[in-house]
Amino acid sequence: MDCESMRTALHDAVDRIFDDFLAADGATASTAQTPPTSESPILTRGDVVSDWSFTWPSDYGTETFPETRLWDVTTPDRSYRVHLARGTRASWGKTDRKRVIVFGRVGPDSYYPWAEFVETDTGQFAAPIPNPDHPRKILTPSDPMPGRYRSAHVEQAAALFDQIQNGPSLRLVVDSSDEEDMVRHGYWVARLRNRL
């Protein structure tokens, strides 16, 4: 039995029922405040910070991000400060490929990268989806799709980047402005990989 898929499917069903109830009542999910859960935290958008820096624990050194949006992720147990950092880096045949990295705070002045969205060849942004059964591996088409991604835009890496000839790994694809989706994905990945 795949407990994670069952939990996600049940959560999705409750969300649909809640949305239908609000729609019938003339409200929308975005105007109603529901209590946070571990599966569905409340996200609060904060200010933009210029020139925020992160020191990578490798040969990359320190990277400065020209634009970083602050977010708070609130669960019943605690809140997490998140930096959604935008920058560029050379990769997959492009010298200035855009990136959006979701960093979660792990200490007073230290952060850990939860997820990285990379600009696709069509201008959208894509991040790997971990396999819930093996969190260090990336989901492939032969793996069961987690419920939270069944209605999302998901594609194989080879369909998103011309430089990748045989890329079966699956990516969540979002627009540049879909910051909330990026933060939610980063939070899910961090929970799955025990980074919280």
Rosetta silent file (secondary structure, phi, psi, omega in degrees, C-alpha in Angstrom):
SEQUENCE: MDCESMRTALHDAVDRIFDDFLAADGATASTAQTPPTSESPILTRGDVVSDWSFTWPSDYGTETFPETRLWDVTTPDRSYRVHLARGTRASWGKTDRKRVIVFGRVGPDSYYPWAEFVETDTGQFAAPIPNPDHPRKILTPSDPMPGRYRSAHVEQAAALFDQIQNGPSLRLVVDSSDEEDMVRHGYWVARLRNRL
SCORE:     score description
SCORE:     0.000 S_00000001
   1 L     0.000  131.137  179.182    0.000    0.000    0.000 S_00000001
   2 L   -92.810   92.479 -175.019    1.357    3.428   -0.995 S_00000001
   3 H   -63.443  -38.981 -179.446    0.453    5.511    2.070 S_00000001
   4 H   -62.895  -43.969  178.559    1.849    8.772    0.670 S_00000001
   5 H   -64.734  -40.687  178.739   -0.273    8.495   -2.489 S_00000001
   6 H   -64.196  -44.466  179.507   -3.357    7.627   -0.417 S_00000001
   7 H   -60.679  -43.603 -179.545   -2.729   10.558    1.939 S_00000001
   8 H   -66.996  -42.600  179.244   -2.293   12.932   -0.990 S_00000001
   9 H   -62.373  -42.012  177.595   -5.402   11.621   -2.791 S_00000001
  10 H   -63.960  -42.070  178.721   -7.495   12.070    0.370 S_00000001
  11 H   -62.484  -43.803  177.989   -6.123   15.577    0.846 S_00000001
  12 H   -60.957  -40.634  179.464   -6.932   16.429   -2.801 S_00000001
  13 H   -63.719  -43.011  177.966  -10.478   15.101   -2.342 S_00000001
  14 H   -63.043  -41.626  177.402  -11.008   17.248    0.765 S_00000001
  15 H   -59.943  -43.143 -179.793   -9.694   20.307   -1.130 S_00000001
  16 H   -63.912  -42.626  178.587  -12.150   19.670   -3.996 S_00000001
  17 H   -62.651  -43.234  179.067  -15.066   19.339   -1.565 S_00000001
  18 H   -62.302  -45.352  178.748  -13.978   22.531    0.210 S_00000001
  19 H   -61.916  -42.676  178.472  -13.664   24.420   -3.113 S_00000001
  20 H   -62.129  -41.717  178.678  -17.122   23.201   -4.235 S_00000001
  21 H   -62.356  -45.302 -179.814  -18.620   24.321   -0.913 S_00000001
  22 H   -65.799  -40.136  179.697  -17.037   27.767   -1.185 S_00000001
  23 H   -63.156  -40.237  178.875  -18.085   28.141   -4.830 S_00000001
  24 H   -67.504  -27.093 -178.376  -21.687   27.310   -3.918 S_00000001
  25 L   -92.106    0.538  179.111  -21.487   29.876   -1.111 S_00000001
  26 L    85.420    6.291  178.960  -20.086   32.589   -3.413 S_00000001
  27 L  -106.464  174.301  174.284  -16.584   32.493   -1.915 S_00000001
  28 L  -128.487  162.222 -179.478  -13.299   31.182   -3.271 S_00000001
  29 L   -60.937  -31.782 -177.001  -10.530   29.190   -1.677 S_00000001
  30 L   -74.337  -20.657 -179.614   -8.213   32.195   -1.894 S_00000001
  31 L   -93.639  -13.120  179.882  -10.582   34.406    0.133 S_00000001
  32 L   -99.547  140.482  178.987  -11.184   31.871    2.897 S_00000001
  33 L  -103.236  114.839  177.917   -8.561   31.190    5.532 S_00000001
  34 L  -103.523  153.775  178.758   -8.328   27.544    6.504 S_00000001
  35 L   -64.038  144.889  179.465   -6.136   26.241    9.291 S_00000001
  36 L   -72.968  153.762  171.511   -2.728   25.051    8.128 S_00000001
  37 L  -129.625  170.514  176.292   -1.779   21.389    8.057 S_00000001
  38 L   -63.712  -34.012  179.893    1.563   19.687    7.477 S_00000001
  39 L   -78.571  -31.262 -175.535    0.313   18.734    4.000 S_00000001
  40 L  -133.732   80.023 -179.197   -1.173   22.143    3.234 S_00000001
  41 L   -73.344  164.182  172.740    0.661   24.973    5.001 S_00000001
  42 E   -88.606  130.798  178.675   -0.338   28.614    4.794 S_00000001
  43 E  -106.744  132.196  178.775    2.023   30.616    2.583 S_00000001
  44 E  -122.866  122.119 -178.182    2.560   34.310    3.202 S_00000001
  45 E   -81.026  134.102 -179.598    4.324   36.419    0.604 S_00000001
  46 E  -113.818 -157.186 -176.765    6.825   38.944    1.933 S_00000001
  47 E   -77.873  168.220  173.620    9.131   41.653    0.632 S_00000001
  48 E   -98.044  134.743  177.922   11.744   41.497   -2.108 S_00000001
  49 E  -112.696  135.852  177.698   15.390   41.617   -1.025 S_00000001
  50 E   -94.676  145.487  172.780   18.134   42.686   -3.436 S_00000001
  51 E    53.593   49.431  173.807   21.534   41.020   -3.693 S_00000001
  52 E   -81.341  139.224 -176.200   21.003   38.182   -1.209 S_00000001
  53 E  -116.935  148.128  176.568   23.979   35.780   -1.071 S_00000001
  54 E  -134.839  132.703  178.089   24.296   32.066   -0.400 S_00000001
  55 E   -98.752  115.853 -179.516   27.563   30.176    0.081 S_00000001
  56 L   -76.459  145.305 -179.493   27.436   26.744   -1.509 S_00000001
  57 L   -84.020   44.683 -178.643   29.249   23.911    0.284 S_00000001
  58 L  -154.503 -159.575 -178.822   31.294   23.076   -2.815 S_00000001
  59 L   -73.756   -5.377 -179.776   33.456   24.638   -5.500 S_00000001
  60 L   -68.682  -25.340 -179.611   30.625   27.006   -6.507 S_00000001
  61 L    74.068 -147.261 -179.033   31.608   29.449   -3.769 S_00000001
  62 E   -96.767  132.327  179.345   29.247   32.289   -2.900 S_00000001
  63 E  -115.882  131.593  178.145   26.409   33.106   -5.269 S_00000001
  64 E  -104.787  129.875 -179.185   24.588   36.455   -5.148 S_00000001
  65 E  -103.541  121.508 -176.546   20.973   36.568   -6.294 S_00000001
  66 E   -61.556  -32.643 -178.449   19.832   39.946   -7.668 S_00000001
  67 E  -137.028  127.061  179.403   16.207   39.402   -6.576 S_00000001
  68 E  -135.036  125.033  177.028   14.910   37.306   -3.686 S_00000001
  69 E   -96.098  131.848  176.819   11.298   37.162   -2.478 S_00000001
  70 E   -86.238  140.578  176.784   10.753   36.321    1.198 S_00000001
  71 E  -135.808  151.748  169.486    8.003   33.849    2.109 S_00000001
  72 E  -116.144  132.595  177.267    6.718   32.365    5.353 S_00000001
  73 E  -112.588  115.589 -174.414    5.457   28.766    5.354 S_00000001
  74 E  -111.912  124.715  175.708    3.222   28.140    8.369 S_00000001
  75 L  -115.494  173.987  177.856    2.249   24.682    9.616 S_00000001
  76 L   -61.123  -27.381 -174.638    0.463   23.779   12.892 S_00000001
  77 L   -91.384  -33.601 -177.364    3.858   23.087   14.508 S_00000001
  78 L  -168.975  175.272  175.535    6.029   25.950   13.290 S_00000001
  79 E  -115.558  149.333  178.737    6.830   28.520   10.620 S_00000001
  80 E  -121.508  132.176  173.507    9.645   28.397    8.113 S_00000001
  81 E   -86.684  132.170 -177.408   11.300   31.429    6.539 S_00000001
  82 E  -125.880  138.318  171.914   11.884   30.852    2.842 S_00000001
  83 E  -109.949  122.727  175.553   13.938   32.780    0.315 S_00000001
  84 E  -100.855   97.349 -169.033   12.816   32.401   -3.317 S_00000001
  85 E   -99.459  131.501  179.948   16.035   33.478   -5.036 S_00000001
  86 E  -108.461  133.246  178.510   16.292   34.382   -8.732 S_00000001
  87 E  -158.284 -169.961  177.178   19.558   34.234  -10.645 S_00000001
  88 E  -135.697  156.118  178.258   21.258   32.896  -13.772 S_00000001
  89 E  -158.461  150.557  176.679   23.877   30.261  -14.455 S_00000001
  90 E   -73.873  128.479  175.550   25.350   28.604  -17.540 S_00000001
  91 E  -168.768  152.150  174.748   23.766   25.223  -18.248 S_00000001
  92 L    45.701   51.698  173.194   22.383   23.032  -21.026 S_00000001
  93 L    80.024    9.180 -179.094   23.758   25.099  -23.903 S_00000001
  94 E  -131.390  130.736 -176.214   22.805   28.514  -22.541 S_00000001
  95 E   -78.540  -21.296 -176.832   25.207   30.902  -20.777 S_00000001
  96 E  -130.229   49.223 -179.114   22.518   32.811  -18.885 S_00000001
  97 E   -71.365  127.891 -177.945   19.829   30.251  -18.088 S_00000001
  98 E   -72.372  150.589  178.785   17.502   31.639  -15.407 S_00000001
  99 E  -140.044  149.141  170.935   16.977   29.801  -12.118 S_00000001
 100 E  -130.206  118.040 -177.133   14.666   30.140   -9.151 S_00000001
 101 E  -113.038  131.926  178.000   15.886   28.360   -6.023 S_00000001
 102 E   -94.888  112.693  178.883   13.722   27.795   -2.945 S_00000001
 103 E  -107.424  129.803  174.763   15.897   28.102    0.183 S_00000001
 104 E  -104.759  140.346 -179.974   14.512   27.195    3.624 S_00000001
 105 E   -74.563  132.781  179.376   16.063   28.593    6.799 S_00000001
 106 L  -117.601   -3.982  179.038   17.690   25.933    8.984 S_00000001
 107 L  -163.132  179.182 -177.463   19.346   28.213   11.536 S_00000001
 108 L   -53.210  -42.492 -178.614   19.542   31.883   12.505 S_00000001
 109 L  -130.649   23.132 -178.997   21.681   32.761    9.473 S_00000001
 110 L  -126.207  144.742 -177.009   21.836   29.525    7.491 S_00000001
 111 E  -129.507  159.039  178.119   19.681   28.226    4.658 S_00000001
 112 E  -131.632  135.595  179.455   19.341   24.973    2.737 S_00000001
 113 E   -72.392  119.007  179.175   18.186   24.662   -0.894 S_00000001
 114 E   -83.472  -44.132 -177.289   14.844   22.854   -0.933 S_00000001
 115 E  -155.927  152.468  178.602   14.211   22.878   -4.699 S_00000001
 116 E  -128.059  123.933  175.321   15.620   24.433   -7.858 S_00000001
 117 E  -100.936  129.003 -177.172   13.534   25.520  -10.843 S_00000001
 118 E  -113.882  138.624  177.971   15.477   25.914  -14.092 S_00000001
 119 E   -61.790  128.518  178.360   14.321   27.914  -17.107 S_00000001
 120 L   -83.057  173.398  178.925   13.222   25.557  -19.888 S_00000001
 121 L   -67.623  -14.576  178.248   13.928   26.145  -23.575 S_00000001
 122 L  -101.546    4.937  175.277   10.377   27.527  -23.878 S_00000001
 123 L    92.132   -0.150  173.573   10.773   30.045  -21.034 S_00000001
 124 L   -87.940 -177.350 -179.469    8.888   28.200  -18.315 S_00000001
 125 E  -124.421  140.163 -175.038   10.542   26.856  -15.157 S_00000001
 126 E  -135.630  140.667  177.583   10.931   23.191  -14.187 S_00000001
 127 E  -130.007  142.365  176.929   12.049   21.343  -11.054 S_00000001
 128 E   -59.752  148.327  175.674   12.644   17.626  -10.543 S_00000001
 129 L  -107.813  115.826  178.235    9.950   15.672   -8.695 S_00000001
 130 E   -66.682  154.202  174.880   11.398   13.230   -6.154 S_00000001
 131 E   -82.649  118.170 -177.981   10.060    9.706   -5.959 S_00000001
 132 L   -57.875  -29.203  179.763    8.144    9.438   -2.637 S_00000001
 133 L   -77.491  -24.532  179.797    9.209    5.789   -2.281 S_00000001
 134 E  -141.288   79.686 -169.531   12.895    6.681   -2.821 S_00000001
 135 E   -56.393  -20.656  178.433   13.248   10.423   -2.017 S_00000001
 136 E   -83.241  -11.907  178.797   16.832   10.704   -3.335 S_00000001
 137 E   -98.972  156.679  179.366   15.704    9.479   -6.776 S_00000001
 138 E   -95.808  141.184 -179.575   13.764   11.482   -9.337 S_00000001
 139 L   -61.040  141.746  175.573   10.328   10.339  -10.479 S_00000001
 140 L  -123.806  167.715 -179.244   10.117    8.698  -13.930 S_00000001
 141 L   -59.419  -22.671 -179.971    7.094    7.860  -16.112 S_00000001
 142 L   -81.928   -8.323  179.328    7.122    4.255  -14.847 S_00000001
 143 L   -90.267  152.132  174.882    6.608    5.424  -11.224 S_00000001
 144 L   -65.374  137.534 -179.757    3.168    6.178   -9.717 S_00000001
 145 L   -79.354  125.825  175.473    2.415    9.907   -9.849 S_00000001
 146 L   -58.366  142.726 -176.407    1.928   11.491   -6.395 S_00000001
 147 H   -53.707  -36.647 -176.885   -1.629   12.805   -6.055 S_00000001
 148 H   -65.177  -17.216 -177.943   -0.534   16.400   -5.633 S_00000001
 149 H  -108.408    2.897 -176.240    0.933   16.374   -9.166 S_00000001
 150 L   -64.781  -31.363  179.110   -1.859   14.566  -11.031 S_00000001
 151 L  -105.517    6.712  179.607   -3.421   17.810  -12.268 S_00000001
 152 L   -86.616  165.416  175.256   -0.119   19.735  -12.512 S_00000001
 153 L   -82.405  107.710 -177.833    1.914   20.370  -15.645 S_00000001
 154 E  -125.552  131.979  178.564    4.518   17.575  -15.559 S_00000001
 155 E  -140.408  161.997  175.078    6.905   16.672  -18.393 S_00000001
 156 E   -75.927  149.078 -178.376   10.036   14.630  -18.996 S_00000001
 157 H   -57.096  -38.354 -178.196   13.323   16.555  -18.951 S_00000001
 158 H   -63.421  -25.654  178.497   14.081   15.635  -22.583 S_00000001
 159 H   -81.519  -12.734 -175.037   10.907   17.440  -23.688 S_00000001
 160 H  -104.572  -25.136 -175.689   11.963   20.630  -21.876 S_00000001
 161 L  -131.422  119.416 -178.641   15.649   20.965  -22.750 S_00000001
 162 L   -61.093  -29.961 -177.354   17.053   20.369  -26.252 S_00000001
 163 L   -72.074  -15.720  179.588   20.474   19.514  -24.802 S_00000001
 164 L   -96.738  113.259 -177.099   19.018   16.493  -22.972 S_00000001
 165 L   -85.554  -38.656 -177.409   18.643   13.626  -25.435 S_00000001
 166 L  -133.467   79.373 -177.370   17.480   10.872  -23.095 S_00000001
 167 L  -118.753   88.609 -178.010   15.966   12.431  -19.993 S_00000001
 168 L   -78.853  -10.881 -177.054   13.159   10.314  -18.584 S_00000001
 169 L   -64.556  146.139 -176.477   13.075   12.091  -15.218 S_00000001
 170 E   -93.710  145.086 -179.858    9.897   14.067  -14.563 S_00000001
 171 E  -126.892  141.402  168.611    9.756   17.797  -13.861 S_00000001
 172 E   -80.498  127.454 -177.245    7.070   20.047  -12.404 S_00000001
 173 E  -112.083  127.606  179.634    6.637   22.884  -14.923 S_00000001
 174 E  -136.844  166.450  173.459    5.402   26.335  -13.836 S_00000001
 175 L   -81.819  162.256 -179.317    5.460   29.901  -15.114 S_00000001
 176 L   -58.117  -31.746 -176.986    7.971   32.399  -13.774 S_00000001
 177 L   -84.859   -5.750 -177.165    5.234   34.159  -11.796 S_00000001
 178 L   -81.969   57.853 -176.342    3.984   30.969  -10.059 S_00000001
 179 H   -63.272  -38.246 -179.311    6.011   31.633   -6.918 S_00000001
 180 H   -62.443  -41.423  177.218    3.474   30.030   -4.579 S_00000001
 181 H   -63.067  -36.952  178.379    3.646   26.769   -6.563 S_00000001
 182 H   -64.935  -45.151 -179.533    7.449   26.906   -6.366 S_00000001
 183 H   -65.055  -43.291  178.477    7.391   27.400   -2.587 S_00000001
 184 H   -60.231  -42.899  179.094    4.814   24.592   -2.130 S_00000001
 185 H   -63.732  -45.535  179.160    6.936   22.231   -4.229 S_00000001
 186 H   -59.651  -42.038  178.336   10.076   23.155   -2.279 S_00000001
 187 H   -63.022  -44.112  179.468    8.292   22.573    1.027 S_00000001
 188 H   -61.527  -44.150  179.124    6.998   19.157   -0.151 S_00000001
 189 H   -62.559  -43.753 -179.608   10.500   18.136   -1.298 S_00000001
 190 H   -62.900  -41.224  177.111   12.020   19.281    2.017 S_00000001
 191 H   -63.557  -46.071 -177.694    9.423   17.279    4.007 S_00000001
 192 H   -60.828  -37.924 -177.365    9.932   14.216    1.830 S_00000001
 193 L   -95.053   13.882  177.761   13.719   14.380    2.268 S_00000001
 194 L    56.086   44.811  178.430   13.535   15.117    6.019 S_00000001
 195 L  -100.626    5.730  179.589   15.019   18.598    5.661 S_00000001
 196 L  -105.317    0.000    0.000   12.529   20.229    8.042 S_00000001
